[in-house]
Amino acid sequence: TAERFVESPFPVNARLYRTGDRARWLPDGTVECLGRVDHQVKIRGFRIEPGEVEAALARHPAVGQCVVVARDDARGEKILAAYLEPQPNTALPTVSELRAHLASDLPAYMVPSAFVFLDKLPLTPNGKIDREALPAPTYDDVQLAQPSIAPRTETEKAVAAIWSEVLKVGSVGLDDNFFDLGGHSLLATQLISRLRVQLAVEVSLLRLFEAPTVAGFAQYVEAARWASLESTSSMTALDADRAVVEI
């Protein structure tokens, strides 16, 4: 049809076939295929081409075949999930390594929230990746290859508990990264709000980006609690209950 066979924009008397594939023309003349146009997804207001994320992910030396899709997480929010086969005889990369690799090429909103490692990606009878057969990401998929260390202090335990509530995940370890666990700016705002209500401290949102692990962020929370106590000691009993100190 005329929708698929379009007039050529080049100085030739011919028609071109619109395949529905998306690609980019590199400076050296190479055409790099980025996936299907109809696989475009919208997550938290951003339009994302999964094929572009797949192309960046495939450039990691430990990654074999891969596919990126939009999935619903435990909170019912749409997230970007990457499914991949590791290269044979290659050490399994960690989630943090993959996120750092993608962050060097892509904006933050295009970095998947979950990474699912499979021995083999499911295929349809004609050999294409069967997206419908991909398993739902789990908390373990995010935590893969990252040994968990239990929080030690009362502040670390309180921070870990709030992270677990906000992120809708199981137990949170001392070195777990808020953003590696699926966190984003909107959830970070919820986290700061819960700290204010549950611990009566005000910690700047910027601190979470500076120290996104439980261990690092808990230090700012502990500093805020001590500052709040010092401030409270100089106030009347009536005002003490309303003491909130920003760190």
C-alpha positions as CSV (number, residue, x, y, z in Angstrom):
1,T,0.0,0.0,0.0
2,A,1.0,3.6,-0.2
3,E,1.5,3.6,3.5
4,R,4.3,1.1,3.2
5,F,5.7,1.9,-0.3
6,V,6.6,5.6,0.0
7,E,8.0,8.1,-2.5
8,S,11.8,8.2,-2.3
9,P,13.3,11.5,-1.0
10,F,16.4,10.8,-3.0
11,P,16.9,11.9,-6.7
12,V,15.8,8.6,-8.1
13,N,12.4,7.6,-9.7
14,A,11.6,4.9,-7.2
15,R,9.6,3.9,-4.1
16,L,11.0,2.8,-0.8
17,Y,9.6,0.2,1.5
18,R,8.9,1.3,5.1
19,T,10.0,-1.7,7.1
20,G,9.1,-0.5,10.6
21,D,12.7,-0.9,11.7
22,R,14.6,1.9,13.4
23,A,18.2,2.6,12.6
24,R,20.8,5.3,12.6
25,W,23.4,6.2,10.0
26,L,26.9,6.3,11.5
27,P,29.6,8.7,10.2
28,D,31.5,5.9,8.6
29,G,28.5,5.0,6.5
30,T,27.4,2.0,8.6
31,V,23.7,1.6,9.3
32,E,23.1,0.4,12.8
33,C,19.8,-1.3,13.5
34,L,18.2,-0.2,16.8
35,G,15.1,-2.4,16.7
36,R,11.4,-2.0,15.8
37,V,9.6,1.4,15.8
38,D,6.5,-0.3,17.2
39,H,8.4,-1.4,20.3
40,Q,8.7,2.1,21.6
41,V,7.5,2.5,25.2
42,K,6.8,5.4,27.5
43,I,8.0,5.3,31.1
44,R,7.6,8.1,33.6
45,G,6.9,10.6,30.8
46,F,9.9,9.6,28.6
47,R,9.6,7.9,25.3
48,I,12.2,5.1,25.0
49,E,13.3,3.0,22.1
50,P,14.2,-0.4,23.7
51,G,16.3,-1.3,20.7
52,E,18.6,1.6,21.5
53,V,19.1,0.3,25.0
54,E,19.6,-3.3,23.6
55,A,22.3,-2.0,21.2
56,A,24.2,-0.3,24.1
57,L,23.8,-3.3,26.4
58,A,25.1,-5.7,23.7
59,R,28.4,-3.7,23.5
60,H,29.3,-5.0,27.0
61,P,31.9,-7.8,26.5
62,A,30.1,-10.2,28.9
63,V,26.6,-9.8,27.3
64,G,25.4,-12.1,24.6
65,Q,21.9,-11.9,23.2
66,C,19.6,-9.4,25.0
67,V,16.2,-7.8,24.9
68,V,14.7,-4.9,26.7
69,V,11.0,-4.5,27.4
70,A,8.6,-2.5,29.6
71,R,7.1,-4.5,32.6
72,D,5.0,-3.7,35.6
73,D,6.9,-3.9,38.9
74,A,5.6,-4.9,42.4
75,R,4.3,-1.3,42.8
76,G,2.3,-1.5,39.6
77,E,4.6,1.0,38.0
78,K,6.0,0.6,34.5
79,I,9.7,-0.1,34.5
80,L,12.3,-1.0,31.9
81,A,13.6,-4.6,32.3
82,A,16.6,-6.0,30.5
83,Y,16.8,-9.8,29.8
84,L,20.2,-11.2,28.6
85,E,22.3,-14.2,28.0
86,P,25.9,-14.0,29.3
87,Q,28.6,-14.7,26.8
88,P,29.9,-18.3,27.1
89,N,32.9,-18.8,29.4
90,T,32.6,-15.2,30.6
91,A,32.3,-14.0,34.2
92,L,28.8,-12.9,35.1
93,P,28.6,-9.1,35.3
94,T,27.0,-7.4,38.3
95,V,24.0,-5.1,38.1
96,S,26.1,-2.2,39.1
97,E,28.6,-2.9,36.3
98,L,25.9,-3.1,33.7
99,R,24.2,0.1,35.0
100,A,27.6,2.0,34.8
101,H,28.2,0.6,31.3
102,L,24.9,1.9,30.1
103,A,25.1,5.2,31.9
104,S,28.2,6.1,29.9
105,D,26.1,6.0,26.6
106,L,22.5,6.6,27.7
107,P,20.6,9.1,29.8
108,A,19.5,7.9,33.3
109,Y,15.9,7.4,32.3
110,M,16.9,4.8,29.7
111,V,18.9,2.6,32.1
112,P,16.8,-0.5,33.0
113,S,15.6,-0.9,36.6
114,A,15.9,-4.7,36.5
115,F,18.4,-7.1,34.8
116,V,17.3,-10.7,34.4
117,F,20.0,-13.2,33.5
118,L,18.8,-16.3,31.6
119,D,20.7,-19.3,30.2
120,K,18.7,-18.9,27.0
121,L,16.2,-16.3,25.9
122,P,12.8,-17.9,25.0
123,L,12.3,-18.1,21.2
124,T,9.2,-18.4,19.0
125,P,8.9,-21.3,16.5
126,N,10.4,-19.0,13.8
127,G,13.5,-18.2,15.9
128,K,12.6,-14.7,17.2
129,I,12.7,-13.7,20.8
130,D,9.4,-14.6,22.5
131,R,8.7,-11.4,24.5
132,E,5.5,-12.9,25.9
133,A,7.4,-15.8,27.5
134,L,9.9,-13.6,29.3
135,P,9.6,-14.1,33.1
136,A,8.6,-11.2,35.4
137,P,11.6,-9.6,37.1
138,T,12.0,-10.4,40.8
139,Y,13.9,-8.7,43.6
140,D,16.7,-11.3,43.2
141,D,17.2,-10.2,39.6
142,V,18.1,-6.8,40.8
143,Q,20.3,-8.2,43.6
144,L,22.1,-10.8,41.4
145,A,25.8,-11.2,42.2
146,Q,25.7,-8.6,45.0
147,P,26.1,-10.3,48.4
148,S,23.9,-8.6,51.0
149,I,25.3,-7.4,54.4
150,A,22.7,-6.8,57.1
151,P,22.4,-3.2,58.5
152,R,24.3,-2.9,61.9
153,T,23.2,0.3,63.7
154,E,19.6,1.4,64.6
155,T,19.8,4.2,62.0
156,E,20.9,1.8,59.2
157,K,18.1,-0.6,60.2
158,A,15.6,2.3,60.1
159,V,16.8,3.5,56.7
160,A,16.8,-0.1,55.3
161,A,13.2,-0.6,56.5
162,I,12.0,2.6,54.9
163,W,13.7,1.7,51.6
164,S,12.0,-1.7,51.7
165,E,8.6,0.0,52.1
166,V,9.1,2.6,49.4
167,L,10.7,0.2,46.8
168,K,8.4,-2.7,47.7
169,V,11.3,-5.2,48.0
170,G,12.4,-7.7,50.6
171,S,15.2,-7.2,53.0
172,V,17.7,-4.4,52.0
173,G,21.4,-4.8,52.6
174,L,23.9,-2.3,53.8
175,D,25.6,-1.8,50.4
176,D,22.4,-2.0,48.3
177,N,22.0,1.0,46.0
178,F,18.6,2.8,46.0
179,F,18.7,3.3,42.3
180,D,19.9,-0.3,41.5
181,L,16.8,-1.5,43.4
182,G,14.5,0.3,41.0
183,G,14.4,3.7,42.7
184,H,14.0,6.9,40.8
185,S,13.4,10.6,41.5
186,L,9.7,10.2,42.4
187,L,10.4,7.4,44.8
188,A,13.3,9.3,46.2
189,T,10.9,12.1,47.1
190,Q,8.6,9.6,48.9
191,L,11.7,8.3,50.8
192,I,12.5,11.8,52.1
193,S,8.9,12.4,53.1
194,R,8.8,9.1,55.1
195,L,12.1,10.0,56.9
196,R,10.4,13.3,57.9
197,V,7.4,11.5,59.3
198,Q,8.9,8.4,60.8
199,L,12.3,9.8,62.1
200,A,11.5,13.5,62.4
201,V,14.5,14.4,60.4
202,E,14.9,16.4,57.2
203,V,17.6,15.1,54.8
204,S,18.2,16.9,51.5
205,L,17.2,14.9,48.4
206,L,20.7,15.7,47.0
207,R,22.2,13.5,49.8
208,L,20.6,10.4,48.4
209,F,22.2,11.0,45.0
210,E,25.6,11.6,46.7
211,A,25.3,8.5,48.9
212,P,22.7,6.1,47.3
213,T,23.6,3.1,49.6
214,V,22.1,2.3,53.0
215,A,25.5,2.7,54.6
216,G,26.3,6.0,53.0
217,F,22.8,7.6,53.3
218,A,22.4,6.5,56.9
219,Q,25.4,8.6,57.9
220,Y,23.5,11.7,56.7
221,V,20.4,10.6,58.6
222,E,22.4,10.0,61.8
223,A,23.9,13.5,61.5
224,A,20.4,14.9,61.1
225,R,19.1,13.0,64.2
226,W,22.0,14.3,66.3
227,A,21.5,17.9,65.0
228,S,17.8,17.5,65.8
229,L,18.6,16.4,69.4
230,E,21.0,19.3,69.9
231,S,18.4,21.7,68.6
232,T,15.7,20.2,70.7
233,S,17.7,20.6,73.9
234,S,17.6,24.4,73.5
235,M,13.9,24.6,72.9
236,T,10.9,24.5,75.1
237,A,9.0,21.2,75.5
238,L,6.1,22.6,73.5
239,D,8.4,23.4,70.5
240,A,10.5,20.2,70.8
241,D,7.9,17.9,69.2
242,R,8.0,20.1,66.1
243,A,11.8,20.1,65.7
244,V,13.0,19.3,62.2
245,V,16.6,19.9,61.2
246,E,17.8,19.8,57.6
247,I,21.1,18.1,56.8
